[in-house]
Each structure stands twice: as structure tokens, then as C-alpha cells.
Amino acid sequence: MSESGFVRVCSLSELEDDTPKRVEIGSVPVSLVRTEGEVFAINDICSHANVSLSEGEVEDCAIECWLHGSRFDLRTGKPSGPPAVRPVPVYPVKIEGDEVLVSVTQES
């Protein structure tokens, strides 16, 4: 891990638009999503059902949990409605060339 807390997680070319990719940063499961020209990093575990969000669908800058349909904003981690009521952490992302870097040290 670098001084800034950012670590390389993949190449930008490895991310398909609107297709979540699960990565592990230390012990933290993270779902990376490339959508609307940006890359987002959100904790991969649904706050409602404890299942992987990276198995869900992406639409309108949100990721939907495949189990019960909770949708989380990729920018804020906030759910858009039930059954989830608690947000999931989102993480800062930096793009350097073709490298995607994420920091899980500053959860927001």
C-alpha cells in the first residue's frame, strides 16, 4: 500500500461498462464499477442481506442487490429505498494512465 493509502486493483481496460468487478483490498471486499465515464468503488457486501453486490445489475449510477433488489448509489453508498436502510461504504478512486487505484483507508 502506498503512503496515500491507494493501491492498484486492476487495469482500466479490465473493467467493462456497467459490469461490476469484485476485488479484495486486504480483507475488504470491493465492487468496482465503470459507468457513465467514471469508475466507482463500493463495499461489495449489501447492508441488508450480506450478499455480494458485484453479482447485481448496474443502472443510473446505482448497483442493485440481486437478492432482494436494494439499490445503492455508487457515489454515496446510500440505498434508494427498502429493504436496505443502511448505506454501504464507498471508497476514493484514482485513475493513473490505465491503472485503477482505490483507497479503503478512508471510508465515507
C-alpha positions as protocol buffer text, in pm:
chain_id: "A"
residue {
  index: 1
  type: MET
  ca { x: 0 y: 0 z: 0 }
}
residue {
  index: 2
  type: SER
  ca { x: 130 y: 345 z: -84 }
}
residue {
  index: 3
  type: GLU
  ca { x: 169 y: 632 z: 161 }
}
residue {
  index: 4
  type: SER
  ca { x: -157 y: 780 z: 37 }
}
residue {
  index: 5
  type: GLY
  ca { x: -344 y: 457 z: 108 }
}
residue {
  index: 6
  type: PHE
  ca { x: -419 y: 398 z: -260 }
}
residue {
  index: 7
  type: VAL
  ca { x: -347 y: 54 z: -404 }
}
residue {
  index: 8
  type: ARG
  ca { x: -358 y: -68 z: -761 }
}
residue {
  index: 9
  type: VAL
  ca { x: -653 y: -302 z: -805 }
}
residue {
  index: 10
  type: CYS
  ca { x: -672 y: -357 z: -1182 }
}
residue {
  index: 11
  type: SER
  ca { x: -624 y: -202 z: -1523 }
}
residue {
  index: 12
  type: LEU
  ca { x: -892 y: 31 z: -1655 }
}
residue {
  index: 13
  type: SER
  ca { x: -912 y: -192 z: -1962 }
}
residue {
  index: 14
  type: GLU
  ca { x: -1021 y: -483 z: -1737 }
}
residue {
  index: 15
  type: LEU
  ca { x: -1345 y: -305 z: -1646 }
}
residue {
  index: 16
  type: GLU
  ca { x: -1645 y: -340 z: -1874 }
}
residue {
  index: 17
  type: ASP
  ca { x: -1906 y: -65 z: -1869 }
}
residue {
  index: 18
  type: ASP
  ca { x: -2191 y: -136 z: -1625 }
}
residue {
  index: 19
  type: THR
  ca { x: -2042 y: -472 z: -1522 }
}
residue {
  index: 20
  type: PRO
  ca { x: -1929 y: -488 z: -1158 }
}
residue {
  index: 21
  type: LYS
  ca { x: -1593 y: -648 z: -1080 }
}
residue {
  index: 22
  type: ARG
  ca { x: -1520 y: -782 z: -732 }
}
residue {
  index: 23
  type: VAL
  ca { x: -1172 y: -727 z: -589 }
}
residue {
  index: 24
  type: GLU
  ca { x: -1024 y: -774 z: -242 }
}
residue {
  index: 25
  type: ILE
  ca { x: -815 y: -497 z: -90 }
}
residue {
  index: 26
  type: GLY
  ca { x: -660 y: -653 z: 215 }
}
residue {
  index: 27
  type: SER
  ca { x: -963 y: -807 z: 384 }
}
residue {
  index: 28
  type: VAL
  ca { x: -1211 y: -558 z: 232 }
}
residue {
  index: 29
  type: PRO
  ca { x: -1436 y: -684 z: -49 }
}
residue {
  index: 30
  type: VAL
  ca { x: -1488 y: -408 z: -305 }
}
residue {
  index: 31
  type: SER
  ca { x: -1708 y: -387 z: -613 }
}
residue {
  index: 32
  type: LEU
  ca { x: -1557 y: -175 z: -892 }
}
residue {
  index: 33
  type: VAL
  ca { x: -1799 y: -28 z: -1142 }
}
residue {
  index: 34
  type: ARG
  ca { x: -1720 y: 162 z: -1460 }
}
residue {
  index: 35
  type: THR
  ca { x: -2027 y: 358 z: -1564 }
}
residue {
  index: 36
  type: GLU
  ca { x: -2112 y: 696 z: -1715 }
}
residue {
  index: 37
  type: GLY
  ca { x: -1743 y: 758 z: -1788 }
}
residue {
  index: 38
  type: GLU
  ca { x: -1630 y: 716 z: -1426 }
}
residue {
  index: 39
  type: VAL
  ca { x: -1505 y: 437 z: -1202 }
}
residue {
  index: 40
  type: PHE
  ca { x: -1661 y: 384 z: -861 }
}
residue {
  index: 41
  type: ALA
  ca { x: -1558 y: 163 z: -570 }
}
residue {
  index: 42
  type: ILE
  ca { x: -1823 y: 49 z: -323 }
}
residue {
  index: 43
  type: ASN
  ca { x: -1812 y: -211 z: -48 }
}
residue {
  index: 44
  type: ASP
  ca { x: -1922 y: -537 z: -207 }
}
residue {
  index: 45
  type: ILE
  ca { x: -2147 y: -651 z: 78 }
}
residue {
  index: 46
  type: CYS
  ca { x: -2515 y: -549 z: 82 }
}
residue {
  index: 47
  type: SER
  ca { x: -2606 y: -384 z: 413 }
}
residue {
  index: 48
  type: HIS
  ca { x: -2941 y: -562 z: 413 }
}
residue {
  index: 49
  type: ALA
  ca { x: -2869 y: -922 z: 318 }
}
residue {
  index: 50
  type: ASN
  ca { x: -2490 y: -974 z: 348 }
}
residue {
  index: 51
  type: VAL
  ca { x: -2451 y: -1089 z: -14 }
}
residue {
  index: 52
  type: SER
  ca { x: -2216 y: -974 z: -291 }
}
residue {
  index: 53
  type: LEU
  ca { x: -2328 y: -659 z: -472 }
}
residue {
  index: 54
  type: SER
  ca { x: -2092 y: -733 z: -762 }
}
residue {
  index: 55
  type: GLU
  ca { x: -2335 y: -1003 z: -873 }
}
residue {
  index: 56
  type: GLY
  ca { x: -2605 y: -738 z: -925 }
}
residue {
  index: 57
  type: GLU
  ca { x: -2705 y: -507 z: -1207 }
}
residue {
  index: 58
  type: VAL
  ca { x: -2583 y: -150 z: -1268 }
}
residue {
  index: 59
  type: GLU
  ca { x: -2814 y: 123 z: -1393 }
}
residue {
  index: 60
  type: ASP
  ca { x: -2837 y: 502 z: -1348 }
}
residue {
  index: 61
  type: CYS
  ca { x: -2519 y: 520 z: -1135 }
}
residue {
  index: 62
  type: ALA
  ca { x: -2659 y: 265 z: -889 }
}
residue {
  index: 63
  type: ILE
  ca { x: -2595 y: -102 z: -818 }
}
residue {
  index: 64
  type: GLU
  ca { x: -2881 y: -335 z: -737 }
}
residue {
  index: 65
  type: CYS
  ca { x: -2851 y: -627 z: -498 }
}
residue {
  index: 66
  type: TRP
  ca { x: -2952 y: -943 z: -682 }
}
residue {
  index: 67
  type: LEU
  ca { x: -3121 y: -1098 z: -379 }
}
residue {
  index: 68
  type: HIS
  ca { x: -3388 y: -850 z: -266 }
}
residue {
  index: 69
  type: GLY
  ca { x: -3349 y: -561 z: -511 }
}
residue {
  index: 70
  type: SER
  ca { x: -3198 y: -296 z: -283 }
}
residue {
  index: 71
  type: ARG
  ca { x: -3029 y: -25 z: -492 }
}
residue {
  index: 72
  type: PHE
  ca { x: -2725 y: 169 z: -374 }
}
residue {
  index: 73
  type: ASP
  ca { x: -2597 y: 497 z: -521 }
}
residue {
  index: 74
  type: LEU
  ca { x: -2241 y: 436 z: -645 }
}
residue {
  index: 75
  type: ARG
  ca { x: -2138 y: 791 z: -547 }
}
residue {
  index: 76
  type: THR
  ca { x: -2265 y: 788 z: -188 }
}
residue {
  index: 77
  type: GLY
  ca { x: -2344 y: 427 z: -96 }
}
residue {
  index: 78
  type: LYS
  ca { x: -2691 y: 533 z: 18 }
}
residue {
  index: 79
  type: PRO
  ca { x: -2983 y: 298 z: -52 }
}
residue {
  index: 80
  type: SER
  ca { x: -3265 y: 440 z: -266 }
}
residue {
  index: 81
  type: GLY
  ca { x: -3532 y: 250 z: -73 }
}
residue {
  index: 82
  type: PRO
  ca { x: -3621 y: -67 z: 115 }
}
residue {
  index: 83
  type: PRO
  ca { x: -3543 y: -328 z: 204 }
}
residue {
  index: 84
  type: ALA
  ca { x: -3196 y: -178 z: 272 }
}
residue {
  index: 85
  type: VAL
  ca { x: -3194 y: 119 z: 508 }
}
residue {
  index: 86
  type: ARG
  ca { x: -2820 y: 146 z: 587 }
}
residue {
  index: 87
  type: PRO
  ca { x: -2565 y: 277 z: 335 }
}
residue {
  index: 88
  type: VAL
  ca { x: -2258 y: 80 z: 233 }
}
residue {
  index: 89
  type: PRO
  ca { x: -1912 y: 239 z: 235 }
}
residue {
  index: 90
  type: VAL
  ca { x: -1775 y: 395 z: -83 }
}
residue {
  index: 91
  type: TYR
  ca { x: -1404 y: 445 z: -146 }
}
residue {
  index: 92
  type: PRO
  ca { x: -1196 y: 705 z: -332 }
}
residue {
  index: 93
  type: VAL
  ca { x: -1074 y: 603 z: -678 }
}
residue {
  index: 94
  type: LYS
  ca { x: -782 y: 743 z: -877 }
}
residue {
  index: 95
  type: ILE
  ca { x: -702 y: 664 z: -1239 }
}
residue {
  index: 96
  type: GLU
  ca { x: -336 y: 688 z: -1337 }
}
residue {
  index: 97
  type: GLY
  ca { x: -291 y: 602 z: -1702 }
}
residue {
  index: 98
  type: ASP
  ca { x: -452 y: 259 z: -1735 }
}
residue {
  index: 99
  type: GLU
  ca { x: -422 y: 181 z: -1363 }
}
residue {
  index: 100
  type: VAL
  ca { x: -718 y: 188 z: -1123 }
}
residue {
  index: 101
  type: LEU
  ca { x: -620 y: 272 z: -765 }
}
residue {
  index: 102
  type: VAL
  ca { x: -852 y: 257 z: -465 }
}
residue {
  index: 103
  type: SER
  ca { x: -809 y: 359 z: -102 }
}
residue {
  index: 104
  type: VAL
  ca { x: -1009 y: 172 z: 161 }
}
residue {
  index: 105
  type: THR
  ca { x: -843 y: 358 z: 448 }
}
residue {
  index: 106
  type: GLN
  ca { x: -1092 y: 646 z: 434 }
}
residue {
  index: 107
  type: GLU
  ca { x: -1441 y: 503 z: 436 }
}
residue {
  index: 108
  type: SER
  ca { x: -1714 y: 755 z: 367 }
}
